[in-house]
Amino acid sequence: MKIPPYHWWRTVFFLIPAITIYTIVLGAASIASSLFDRGYFAHRCARAWSWLILKTTGVRVRVEGLERITPNTTYVFVSNHQSIYDTPVLFDSLPYQLRIIAKESLAAFPVLGWHLKRGGHLFVDRRDPDRHGILKRWRALVSDGLSLMIYAEGTRSGDGHVGRFKGGSFLLAIQAGLPIVPLSIIGTRAVMPKGRLRTEPAHVELVIHDPIQPPALDAPTVQDAKALAGRVHDIVASTVETHR
């Protein structure tokens, strides 16, 4: 399918007004729902917002491997991170109730931080993570049938290559015994790379790999987590580099 070209006038007179309108409408509905709902309706609002963002900005997404995962199963989805467009791609493409693990600073944002907390998203202080508290909240989400989404690099890639995956989240995954699904996102950096505000239409691919069951260990170590992180990284990075 042909991608429409970039025009500044389309951004100024169509994209910005359109995105502003449905962000306000869906954001208000999502915040209102958090008064009586623990994030389920808010997630549906996020999926609708993601679909609109992609359609409005001319981003076409091809999903490969959806048949590799089982509906109504709780997973830890682990993805590379190239652009802020990764989140709309994942929310729109994965038919699961997703909760993200985000840095603690997001929780301090007025309204947004409160809303995300009410919706069940997890916040981590990377300088001093409370692993026991995070695992407790993580297991509570699992009991509700929710899946987790992690950008294991910790930040967006500056050059398009997949950076080292941090081991902290993998240690929690081992302790929780949850299957990990590696995800390779290709092409979002062409839409909006790190450090640029302008968006451009593009083709994006999302490759869903086979789930990996973490080792059953009574007392997993940091080295166990790093080994699992390296395994998942190699799967994700191999696909991303092949498609670059």
Phi, psi and chi 1 to 4 in degrees:
 res  aa     phi    psi   chi1   chi2   chi3   chi4
   1 MET       -  133.2 -172.9  178.0  -64.7      -
   2 LYS   -71.2  136.1 -173.4  176.8  179.6 -178.9
   3 ILE   -90.5  130.3  -62.7  175.0      -      -
   4 PRO   -65.4  145.0   23.9  -33.5      -      -
   5 PRO   -71.5  162.8   28.4  -35.5      -      -
   6 TYR   -81.5  133.4  170.8   80.8      -      -
   7 HIS  -135.1  131.9  -64.7  -66.9      -      -
   8 TRP   -61.5  -36.5   69.0  -93.6      -      -
   9 TRP   -67.1  -31.4   51.7  -96.3      -      -
  10 ARG   -66.9  -36.5 -176.9  172.2 -179.1  -92.1
  11 THR   -66.7  -46.7  -62.4      -      -      -
  12 VAL   -71.9  -44.1  173.2      -      -      -
  13 PHE   -97.7  -10.8  -64.1  110.5      -      -
  14 PHE  -126.1  -56.6  172.1   62.7      -      -
  15 LEU   -61.8  -52.5  -66.8 -176.2      -      -
  16 ILE   -61.8  -49.1  -66.5  176.0      -      -
  17 PRO   -62.2  -42.1  -23.6   35.2      -      -
  18 ALA   -64.6  -47.9      -      -      -      -
  19 ILE   -63.4  -38.8  -69.3  172.9      -      -
  20 THR   -61.6  -43.4  -60.7      -      -      -
  21 ILE   -64.2  -53.3  -70.7  171.0      -      -
  22 TYR   -78.0  -17.2   56.1   69.1      -      -
  23 THR   -69.4  -42.2  -63.0      -      -      -
  24 ILE   -66.1  -46.2  -69.1  173.3      -      -
  25 VAL   -64.8  -52.4  171.4      -      -      -
  26 LEU   -71.0  -33.1  -71.5  170.7      -      -
  27 GLY   -64.7  -42.5      -      -      -      -
  28 ALA   -64.5  -42.2      -      -      -      -
  29 ALA   -64.4  -39.4      -      -      -      -
  30 SER   -66.3  -44.8  179.6      -      -      -
  31 ILE   -64.9  -42.2  -69.8  172.5      -      -
  32 ALA   -62.2  -38.7      -      -      -      -
  33 SER   -66.9  -26.7   73.1      -      -      -
  34 SER   -68.6  -11.4   64.4      -      -      -
  35 LEU   -72.6  -23.6  -62.6  173.8      -      -
  36 PHE  -133.9    0.2   55.8   85.2      -      -
  37 ASP  -134.4  140.2  178.8   86.9      -      -
  38 ARG   -90.0   40.7  -69.5  -66.4  -67.1  173.3
  39 GLY   103.6   -6.3      -      -      -      -
  40 TYR   -69.2  -48.4  -67.3   91.9      -      -
  41 PHE   -68.8  -36.5 -177.0   79.2      -      -
  42 ALA   -60.6  -36.6      -      -      -      -
  43 HIS   -66.5  -38.2  176.4   73.7      -      -
  44 ARG   -65.2  -36.8  -71.2 -166.9  -73.5  -89.1
  45 CYS   -63.5  -40.4  -70.7      -      -      -
  46 ALA   -64.9  -38.0      -      -      -      -
  47 ARG   -66.9  -41.4  -69.5 -160.3   72.1 -172.4
  48 ALA   -64.3  -42.4      -      -      -      -
  49 TRP   -62.0  -42.4 -179.7   84.9      -      -
  50 SER   -62.9  -45.0  -62.3      -      -      -
  51 TRP   -60.0  -44.0 -177.6   85.2      -      -
  52 LEU   -65.9  -41.4  -73.9  166.3      -      -
  53 ILE   -58.5  -47.4  -76.1  -77.6      -      -
  54 LEU   -65.5  -44.5  -61.4  174.6      -      -
  55 LYS   -65.8  -43.3  -71.3  -66.2 -178.0 -177.8
  56 THR   -64.9  -39.1  -56.5      -      -      -
  57 THR   -93.4    4.6   52.3      -      -      -
  58 GLY    75.1   33.9      -      -      -      -
  59 VAL   -98.5  118.8  177.6      -      -      -
  60 ARG  -100.4  127.9  -37.6  -71.9 -171.0 -173.0
  61 VAL  -114.1  127.3 -177.9      -      -      -
  62 ARG  -109.2  123.4 -173.7  179.1   75.1   85.6
  63 VAL  -103.5  129.4 -179.1      -      -      -
  64 GLU  -121.4  131.5  175.1 -172.5  -31.9      -
  65 GLY    96.3   13.0      -      -      -      -
  66 LEU   -61.1  -27.0 -165.7   58.8      -      -
  67 GLU   -71.5  -10.0   72.5  -77.1   -5.9      -
  68 ARG   -79.2  -14.0  -65.4  170.4  178.3  152.5
  69 ILE  -114.6  153.7   50.9 -179.5      -      -
  70 THR  -101.6  128.4  -54.5      -      -      -
  71 PRO   -57.1  149.9  -22.5   32.8      -      -
  72 ASN    62.5   25.1  -57.8  -43.9      -      -
  73 THR  -109.6  143.1  -60.4      -      -      -
  74 THR   -86.9  125.1  -62.6      -      -      -
  75 TYR  -127.5  163.0  -69.5  113.3      -      -
  76 VAL  -108.0  107.7  178.5      -      -      -
  77 PHE   -87.5  124.3  -68.0  100.0      -      -
  78 VAL  -118.9  119.6  177.7      -      -      -
  79 SER  -125.4  155.0  172.7      -      -      -
  80 ASN   -73.0  168.0   60.9  -50.2      -      -
  81 HIS  -138.2  107.9 -161.1   12.4      -      -
  82 GLN  -115.8  -17.0  -62.9 -162.0  -19.1      -
  83 SER  -163.1  158.9  167.3      -      -      -
  84 ILE   -66.8  -12.1   61.9  173.2      -      -
  85 TYR   -75.7  -11.0  -97.7   74.5      -      -
  86 ASP   -59.5  -39.8  -63.5  -24.2      -      -
  87 THR   -65.6  -48.2  -60.2      -      -      -
  88 PRO   -58.4  -37.4  -25.8   34.2      -      -
  89 VAL   -62.6  -46.0  167.6      -      -      -
  90 LEU   -70.0  -43.2  -66.6  176.9      -      -
  91 PHE   -64.5  -37.7  -91.5   75.1      -      -
  92 ASP   -74.9  -32.9  179.1   58.0      -      -
  93 SER   -92.0  -25.6  -57.8      -      -      -
  94 LEU  -100.7  116.0  -62.4  173.8      -      -
  95 PRO   -81.3   57.9   31.0  -34.9      -      -
  96 TYR  -134.7  153.8  -67.5   81.4      -      -
  97 GLN   -75.9  107.2  -82.6  -82.3  -21.3      -
  98 LEU  -102.6  143.0  -61.0  173.4      -      -
  99 ARG  -129.1  138.6  -59.0  -63.5 -177.1  -92.3
 100 ILE   -99.7  156.4   62.5  173.2      -      -
 101 ILE  -104.3  117.6  -65.3 -177.0      -      -
 102 ALA  -124.4  164.4      -      -      -      -
 103 LYS   -70.8  149.0   54.9 -173.4  177.9 -177.6
 104 GLU   -58.3  -29.6 -174.8   68.4   30.6      -
 105 SER   -61.7  -27.2   57.8      -      -      -
 106 LEU   -65.7  -29.6  -85.4  178.9      -      -
 107 ALA   -66.9  -19.1      -      -      -      -
 108 ALA   -83.9  -10.3      -      -      -      -
 109 PHE   -68.0  131.9  -84.6   71.0      -      -
 110 PRO   -58.6  138.2  -22.3   32.9      -      -
 111 VAL    67.6  -56.4 -177.9      -      -      -
 112 LEU   -59.2  -48.8  175.4   62.7      -      -
 113 GLY   -61.7  -45.3      -      -      -      -
 114 TRP   -61.3  -42.4  172.4   82.1      -      -
 115 HIS   -64.1  -44.5  177.0   47.5      -      -
 116 LEU   -65.7  -38.8  -69.1  175.0      -      -
 117 LYS   -63.1  -44.3  -80.0 -173.9  175.1 -179.5
 118 ARG   -62.1  -30.7  -77.2  -77.1  -56.9  169.7
 119 GLY   -81.8   -2.9      -      -      -      -
 120 GLY    94.7    5.9      -      -      -      -
 121 HIS   -73.3  150.4  -59.7  -80.2      -      -
 122 LEU  -102.7  141.5  -57.9 -177.9      -      -
 123 PHE  -118.7  137.4  -64.3   94.9      -      -
 124 VAL  -126.2  130.0  178.3      -      -      -
 125 ASP   -84.3  104.2 -176.5  -10.5      -      -
 126 ARG   -65.1  -23.7  -66.4  173.1 -178.2  168.9
 127 ARG   -78.3  -30.3  -66.1  168.5  -61.3 -179.5
 128 ASP  -147.7   70.8 -175.0   25.1      -      -
 129 PRO   -69.9  135.1   24.4  -32.3      -      -
 130 ASP   -91.6   85.9  175.6   13.4      -      -
 131 ARG   -65.3  -36.4  -60.5 -163.3 -173.1  -78.2
 132 HIS   -64.9  -44.9  177.9   73.6      -      -
 133 GLY   -66.6  -39.3      -      -      -      -
 134 ILE   -64.8  -44.0  -64.5  169.6      -      -
 135 LEU   -62.6  -39.2 -178.9   60.7      -      -
 136 LYS   -61.3  -46.9 -177.1  177.9  179.2 -179.5
 137 ARG   -67.6  -35.9  -76.6  176.1  -76.5  153.9
 138 TRP   -60.8  -47.3 -167.1  -28.3      -      -
 139 ARG   -64.9  -31.1  -75.0  173.7  170.7  159.6
 140 ALA   -64.9  -39.3      -      -      -      -
 141 LEU   -65.9  -41.1  -65.9  178.7      -      -
 142 VAL   -60.7  -40.3  171.3      -      -      -
 143 SER   -63.7  -22.9   66.6      -      -      -
 144 ASP   -91.9    3.4  -69.4  -25.1      -      -
 145 GLY    76.9   25.3      -      -      -      -
 146 LEU   -96.3  147.5  -53.5  176.5      -      -
 147 SER  -105.1  156.0  -69.5      -      -      -
 148 LEU  -109.9  147.6  -66.3  163.9      -      -
 149 MET  -123.5  127.0 -172.7  175.0   77.1      -
 150 ILE  -129.8  134.0  -60.5  169.2      -      -
 151 TYR   -98.0   98.4  -64.5  118.9      -      -
 152 ALA   -72.0  -14.9      -      -      -      -
 153 GLU   -72.7  -24.3  -66.1  163.3  -84.4      -
 154 GLY    90.9  -19.3      -      -      -      -
 155 THR  -158.6  168.7 -173.2      -      -      -
 156 ARG   -72.3  145.1  -74.7  169.0  -72.9  162.7
 157 SER   -69.5  137.5  170.4      -      -      -
 158 GLY   -88.4  -20.4      -      -      -      -
 159 ASP  -123.8    3.3   58.1    8.1      -      -
 160 GLY    92.8  -16.6      -      -      -      -
 161 HIS   -80.5  154.1  -64.6  -74.0      -      -
 162 VAL   -83.9  119.8 -179.3      -      -      -
 163 GLY   -77.4  176.4      -      -      -      -
 164 ARG   -62.8  139.0 -178.6  179.8   64.6   85.8
 165 PHE   -86.0  130.7  -79.2    5.0      -      -
 166 LYS   -76.5  144.6  -59.5 -179.1 -175.2  -59.2
 167 GLY   -85.3  -14.6      -      -      -      -
 168 GLY   -56.9  -47.0      -      -      -      -
 169 SER   -67.5  -31.0  -62.6      -      -      -
 170 PHE   -72.2  -31.9  -68.3   90.4      -      -
 171 LEU   -63.2  -41.6 -177.9   59.3      -      -
 172 LEU   -65.4  -38.7  -67.8  171.7      -      -
 173 ALA   -64.0  -38.8      -      -      -      -
 174 ILE   -64.8  -44.9  -64.9  173.3      -      -
 175 GLN   -64.3  -35.3  -68.3  172.8  -36.2      -
 176 ALA   -83.7  -16.9      -      -      -      -
 177 GLY    70.5   28.2      -      -      -      -
 178 LEU   -93.7  141.1  -67.3  175.3      -      -
 179 PRO   -67.5  140.8   22.1  -31.1      -      -
 180 ILE  -105.1  132.5  -64.9  169.9      -      -
 181 VAL  -112.3  108.5  179.7      -      -      -
 182 PRO   -70.4  138.8  -16.0   30.6      -      -
 183 LEU  -126.0  133.6  -56.6  173.3      -      -
 184 SER  -113.0  118.0  -62.7      -      -      -
 185 ILE  -104.5  126.5  -60.0  179.1      -      -
 186 ILE  -125.2  126.2  -56.0  107.4      -      -
 187 GLY   110.4  -13.7      -      -      -      -
 188 THR   -69.7  -23.6   50.5      -      -      -
 189 ARG   -65.9  -27.2 -168.3  166.1  180.0  -89.5
 190 ALA   -72.1  -23.9      -      -      -      -
 191 VAL   -76.4  -52.9 -178.1      -      -      -
 192 MET  -155.2   93.1 -179.6 -174.6  -78.0      -
 193 PRO   -70.5  164.8   25.8  -33.2      -      -
 194 LYS   -58.5  130.7 -174.1  175.9 -178.0  178.4
 195 GLY    91.7    1.3      -      -      -      -
 196 ARG  -123.5  138.0 -167.9 -174.7   73.5 -176.0
 197 LEU   -92.0  -26.1  -67.1  177.0      -      -
 198 ARG   -74.4  140.2 -166.0 -177.3   86.2  178.5
 199 THR  -106.9  152.6   65.4      -      -      -
 200 GLU  -134.2  146.5  -66.3 -169.8   18.0      -
 201 PRO   -61.8  150.0  -19.8   32.5      -      -
 202 ALA  -166.0  163.1      -      -      -      -
 203 HIS   -94.1  134.6  -76.0  -60.3      -      -
 204 VAL  -125.7  143.5  170.8      -      -      -
 205 GLU  -118.4  139.4  -69.4 -175.4   70.3      -
 206 LEU  -121.2  117.4  170.4   61.6      -      -
 207 VAL  -106.1  120.8  179.9      -      -      -
 208 ILE   -98.9  118.2  -57.5  171.0      -      -
 209 HIS   -90.6  169.8  -59.5  -81.3      -      -
 210 ASP   -63.5  140.2  -70.0  -41.6      -      -
 211 PRO   -61.1  147.2  -22.2   34.0      -      -
 212 ILE  -116.7  124.5  -63.2  173.1      -      -
 213 GLN   -86.8  120.5 -173.8   63.4   41.8      -
 214 PRO   -65.3  156.2   22.9  -32.2      -      -
 215 PRO   -63.6  143.6   22.8  -33.3      -      -
 216 ALA   -83.1  100.3      -      -      -      -
 217 LEU  -125.4  133.9  -58.7  171.6      -      -
 218 ASP   -70.1  -36.1  -67.2  -28.8      -      -
 219 ALA  -137.8   74.8      -      -      -      -
 220 PRO   -63.9  145.6   23.1  -32.6      -      -
 221 THR  -106.0  171.8   65.6      -      -      -
 222 VAL   -60.5  -36.2  172.1      -      -      -
 223 GLN   -65.7  -38.0  -67.7  -55.0  -44.0      -
 224 ASP   -60.4  -43.2  -64.9  -37.5      -      -
 225 ALA   -65.4  -41.5      -      -      -      -
 226 LYS   -65.6  -37.1  -72.4 -177.1  176.3  179.1
 227 ALA   -64.5  -42.8      -      -      -      -
 228 LEU   -67.4  -41.2 -178.4   57.1      -      -
 229 ALA   -60.4  -41.7      -      -      -      -
 230 GLY   -64.6  -38.3      -      -      -      -
 231 ARG   -63.9  -46.2  178.9 -176.5  172.9 -170.9
 232 VAL   -67.2  -40.5  175.4      -      -      -
 233 HIS   -57.2  -45.0  171.2  -85.7      -      -
 234 ASP   -63.2  -37.3  -69.4  -14.0      -      -
 235 ILE   -65.5  -48.4  -67.5  170.8      -      -
 236 VAL   -65.6  -49.1  172.4      -      -      -
 237 ALA   -65.8  -36.2      -      -      -      -
 238 SER   -59.9  -42.6  175.4      -      -      -
 239 THR   -69.4  -43.5  -59.9      -      -      -
 240 VAL   -61.6  -46.0  172.0      -      -      -
 241 GLU   -67.6  -35.0  -65.0  -60.7  -31.9      -
 242 THR   -63.0  -35.1  -60.5      -      -      -
 243 HIS   -91.5   -6.1  -72.5   71.9      -      -
 244 ARG   -65.9      -  -87.9  172.0   57.7   84.4
